[in-house]
Amino acid sequence: MEKILIAFLIGGLICLLGQLLMDLTPMSLTPGHILVGFVTGGAILSALGIYGPLVDLAGAGATVPLSGFGHALAQGAISAVEKEGLLGAFAGGLEATAVGIAAAVIFGYTMAVIFNPKG
């Protein structure tokens, strides 16, 4: 139960940061900018060795937000560089996140077919 509470609090704080950025920054900072910032921030914190311990502490509370996607990309690239050399930096991140990306595409397409979106 304690692990669930920690995951909820850490994930909630990450989401709160995103909401505050959307509410308190000028209109020139769009949600797209914030999304890219979270992915980039997760990758940078992962490369610095900061995001890994956060994932160990919070579990899904740190991996589900977009910063967790950046962490997965960075860890995949780092792992592939260790195994394959410099060329691994280009493919490692995609290999590490391929299942999640494929699931998002498949589920998104399925929902679009079922619910017939307008727009």
Backbone as numpy.savetxt, mean C-alpha at the origin, in Angstrom:
# Nx Ny Nz CAx CAy CAz Cx Cy Cz
-6.99 -10.87 20.86 -7.82 -9.67 20.86 -6.95 -8.41 20.86
-5.82 -8.48 21.58 -4.94 -7.32 21.64 -4.35 -7.01 20.27
-4.01 -8.04 19.49 -3.44 -7.85 18.15 -4.46 -7.16 17.23
-5.72 -7.52 17.37 -6.78 -6.90 16.56 -6.91 -5.42 16.91
-6.85 -5.11 18.17 -6.95 -3.71 18.62 -5.78 -2.88 18.10
-4.58 -3.44 18.17 -3.40 -2.73 17.66 -3.53 -2.50 16.16
-3.97 -3.54 15.43 -4.15 -3.40 13.97 -5.19 -2.32 13.67
-6.27 -2.31 14.42 -7.32 -1.31 14.21 -6.80 0.10 14.48
-6.05 0.27 15.56 -5.54 1.59 15.91 -4.50 2.10 14.91
-3.55 1.25 14.53 -2.52 1.67 13.58 -3.14 1.95 12.22
-3.99 1.05 11.74 -4.67 1.27 10.46 -5.53 2.52 10.50
-6.21 2.73 11.61 -7.02 3.93 11.77 -6.20 5.20 11.76
-5.04 5.17 12.37 -4.16 6.34 12.37 -3.64 6.65 10.97
-3.32 5.61 10.20 -2.88 5.82 8.82 -4.01 6.45 8.01
-5.21 5.93 8.17 -6.36 6.49 7.45 -6.69 7.90 7.92
-6.54 8.16 9.21 -6.75 9.50 9.74 -5.77 10.49 9.11
-4.53 10.08 8.96 -3.54 10.93 8.30 -3.98 11.28 6.88
-4.47 10.28 6.15 -4.96 10.54 4.79 -6.14 11.49 4.79
-7.07 11.30 5.72 -8.24 12.18 5.79 -7.83 13.60 6.14
-6.91 13.75 7.07 -6.43 15.09 7.42 -5.74 15.76 6.24
-4.97 15.00 5.48 -4.33 15.57 4.29 -5.37 16.06 3.29
-6.45 15.30 3.13 -7.50 15.71 2.19 -8.26 16.93 2.70
-8.49 17.00 4.00 -9.31 18.08 4.56 -8.54 19.37 4.80
-7.27 19.28 5.13 -6.55 20.46 5.60 -5.52 21.02 4.62
-5.39 20.42 3.47 -4.42 20.92 2.49 -5.15 21.63 1.36
-4.44 22.47 0.62 -5.09 23.19 -0.48 -5.64 22.24 -1.54
-6.55 22.75 -2.34 -7.19 21.94 -3.37 -6.18 21.44 -4.41
-5.00 22.03 -4.47 -4.00 21.58 -5.43 -3.46 20.20 -5.07
-3.64 19.77 -3.81 -3.24 18.43 -3.39 -4.46 17.52 -3.52
-4.53 16.83 -4.65 -5.71 16.00 -4.96 -5.61 14.64 -4.27
-6.72 13.90 -4.22 -6.64 12.55 -3.67 -5.61 11.68 -4.40
-5.43 11.90 -5.69 -4.41 11.16 -6.43 -3.01 11.43 -5.91
-2.74 12.69 -5.60 -1.44 13.04 -5.02 -1.25 12.34 -3.68
-2.30 12.29 -2.89 -2.22 11.68 -1.57 -2.00 10.16 -1.71
-2.70 9.54 -2.65 -2.52 8.11 -2.88 -1.08 7.78 -3.28
-0.55 8.55 -4.21 0.84 8.34 -4.65 1.79 8.60 -3.48
1.49 9.61 -2.68 2.32 9.90 -1.51 2.35 8.76 -0.51
1.20 8.12 -0.30 1.15 6.99 0.63 1.96 5.81 0.10
1.82 5.49 -1.18 2.59 4.38 -1.76 4.08 4.68 -1.69
4.46 5.89 -2.08 5.87 6.28 -2.05 6.40 6.30 -0.62
5.61 6.85 0.29 6.02 6.88 1.69 6.22 5.48 2.26
5.31 4.57 1.93 5.46 3.19 2.39 6.72 2.55 1.85
7.03 2.82 0.57 8.25 2.25 -0.03 9.50 2.83 0.62
9.49 4.13 0.86 10.66 4.77 1.49 10.85 4.28 2.92
9.76 4.25 3.68 9.87 3.76 5.07 10.29 2.30 5.11
9.87 1.52 4.12 10.28 0.13 4.04 11.77 0.01 3.75
12.25 0.80 2.80 13.67 0.78 2.45 14.55 1.23 3.62
14.03 2.11 4.44 14.77 2.58 5.62 14.68 1.62 6.80
13.88 0.56 6.65 13.74 -0.42 7.73 12.75 -0.02 8.80
11.91 0.97 8.53 10.95 1.46 9.52 9.59 0.77 9.38
9.17 0.51 8.14 7.82 -0.02 7.92 7.70 -1.50 8.29
8.79 -2.26 8.15 8.77 -3.68 8.51 8.37 -3.92 9.96
9.00 -3.24 10.92 8.58 -3.42 12.31 7.14 -2.97 12.57
6.68 -1.97 11.81 5.28 -1.54 11.94 4.34 -2.65 11.48
4.71 -3.34 10.39 3.91 -4.47 9.91 3.93 -5.60 10.94
5.09 -5.85 11.55 5.17 -6.88 12.58 4.28 -6.55 13.77
4.17 -5.28 14.11 3.35 -4.84 15.23 1.87 -4.84 14.89
1.51 -4.27 13.74 0.10 -4.02 13.43 -0.52 -5.00 12.45
0.26 -5.82 11.79 -0.29 -6.78 10.85 -1.07 -6.10 9.74
-2.32 -6.51 9.56 -3.16 -5.97 8.49 -3.42 -4.48 8.65
-3.31 -3.95 9.86 -3.47 -2.52 10.07 -2.43 -1.70 9.34
-1.29 -2.32 9.03 -0.23 -1.63 8.30 -0.11 -2.11 6.85
-0.60 -3.32 6.55 -0.45 -3.82 5.18 -1.63 -3.49 4.28
-2.81 -3.30 4.83 -3.99 -3.02 4.00 -3.99 -1.60 3.43
-3.62 -0.56 4.18 -3.59 0.78 3.56 -2.57 0.86 2.42
-2.67 1.89 1.61 -1.79 2.02 0.45 -0.31 2.07 0.81
0.01 2.52 1.99 1.42 2.51 2.39 1.93 1.08 2.47
1.06 0.14 2.79 1.43 -1.28 2.79 1.74 -1.79 1.40
1.05 -1.25 0.39 1.34 -1.61 -1.00 2.73 -1.12 -1.38
3.08 0.09 -0.97 4.42 0.60 -1.21 5.47 -0.25 -0.52
5.16 -0.69 0.69 6.07 -1.58 1.44 6.27 -2.89 0.68
5.19 -3.47 0.17 5.29 -4.72 -0.58 6.11 -4.55 -1.85
5.90 -3.43 -2.55 6.69 -3.15 -3.75 8.18 -3.06 -3.42
8.49 -2.32 -2.37 9.90 -2.14 -1.99 10.53 -3.46 -1.56
9.83 -4.23 -0.75 10.38 -5.50 -0.29 10.57 -6.48 -1.44
9.63 -6.47 -2.39 9.78 -7.32 -3.57 10.99 -6.93 -4.40
11.18 -5.63 -4.58 12.33 -5.16 -5.35 13.64 -5.47 -4.63
13.68 -5.26 -3.32 14.90 -5.54 -2.55 15.23 -7.03 -2.61
14.22 -7.87 -2.44 14.44 -9.32 -2.47 14.93 -9.77 -3.85
14.33 -9.22 -4.91 14.73 -9.62 -6.26 16.14 -9.13 -6.59
16.52 -7.97 -6.09 17.89 -7.48 -6.32 18.89 -8.40 -5.65
18.57 -8.88 -4.45 19.47 -9.79 -3.75 19.63 -11.10 -4.52
18.56 -11.57 -5.19 18.61 -12.84 -5.91 19.12 -12.71 -7.34
18.68 -11.65 -8.04 18.93 -11.55 -9.47 19.84 -10.39 -9.87
20.23 -9.57 -8.94 21.04 -8.41 -9.28 20.18 -7.22 -9.64
20.79 -6.26 -10.30 20.11 -4.99 -10.59 18.84 -5.16 -11.41
18.79 -6.11 -12.33 17.58 -6.30 -13.13 16.38 -6.70 -12.28
16.63 -7.30 -11.13 15.55 -7.68 -10.23 14.78 -6.48 -9.69
15.41 -5.32 -9.68 14.74 -4.11 -9.17 13.54 -3.75 -10.03
13.58 -4.11 -11.31 12.48 -3.75 -12.21 11.31 -4.71 -12.12
11.57 -5.98 -11.83 10.50 -6.97 -11.82 10.06 -7.38 -10.42
10.92 -7.22 -9.44 10.64 -7.73 -8.09 9.39 -7.18 -7.46
9.18 -5.87 -7.59 8.00 -5.26 -6.99 6.72 -5.76 -7.62
6.73 -5.92 -8.92 5.53 -6.42 -9.61 5.26 -7.88 -9.28
6.32 -8.67 -9.17 6.14 -10.07 -8.80 5.55 -10.19 -7.39
6.00 -9.34 -6.49 5.54 -9.41 -5.10 4.09 -8.97 -4.95
3.61 -8.13 -5.84 2.25 -7.59 -5.71 1.30 -8.07 -6.80
1.74 -9.00 -7.64 0.94 -9.42 -8.79 -0.41 -10.00 -8.38
-0.46 -10.79 -7.34 -1.72 -11.41 -6.93 -2.72 -10.34 -6.50
-2.27 -9.37 -5.72 -3.17 -8.29 -5.28 -3.66 -7.45 -6.44
-2.78 -7.14 -7.37 -3.17 -6.35 -8.54 -4.17 -7.13 -9.39
-3.89 -8.41 -9.63 -4.80 -9.23 -10.42 -6.17 -9.35 -9.74
-6.17 -9.52 -8.43 -7.44 -9.62 -7.71 -8.24 -8.32 -7.83
-7.57 -7.17 -7.73 -8.27 -5.90 -7.86 -8.87 -5.74 -9.24
-8.15 -6.14 -10.26 -8.67 -6.03 -11.63 -9.85 -6.97 -11.83
-9.71 -8.22 -11.39 -10.78 -9.21 -11.59 -12.03 -8.82 -10.81
-11.88 -8.44 -9.54 -13.04 -8.07 -8.73 -13.68 -6.78 -9.25
-12.86 -5.82 -9.65 -13.40 -4.58 -10.21 -14.19 -4.84 -11.47
-13.65 -5.67 -12.36 -14.36 -6.01 -13.60 -15.65 -6.75 -13.30
-15.60 -7.71 -12.37 -16.80 -8.48 -12.01 -17.89 -7.56 -11.47
-17.54 -6.65 -10.60 -18.54 -5.73 -10.05 -19.11 -4.81 -11.13
-18.26 -4.40 -12.07 -18.74 -3.56 -13.17 -19.73 -4.31 -14.04
-19.50 -5.58 -14.26 -20.43 -6.38 -15.08 -21.73 -6.62 -14.33
-21.63 -6.92 -13.04 -22.84 -7.24 -12.25 -23.71 -5.99 -12.06
-23.12 -4.87 -11.74 -23.90 -3.70 -11.35 -24.05 -2.66 -12.43
-23.47 -2.83 -13.61 -23.64 -1.95 -14.75 -23.46 -0.47 -14.37
-22.24 -0.06 -14.08 -22.02 1.32 -13.63 -22.31 2.34 -14.73
-22.72 3.50 -14.32 -22.99 4.58 -15.27 -21.94 5.65 -15.06
-21.26 6.02 -16.09 -20.31 7.09 -15.88 -19.19 6.98 -16.80
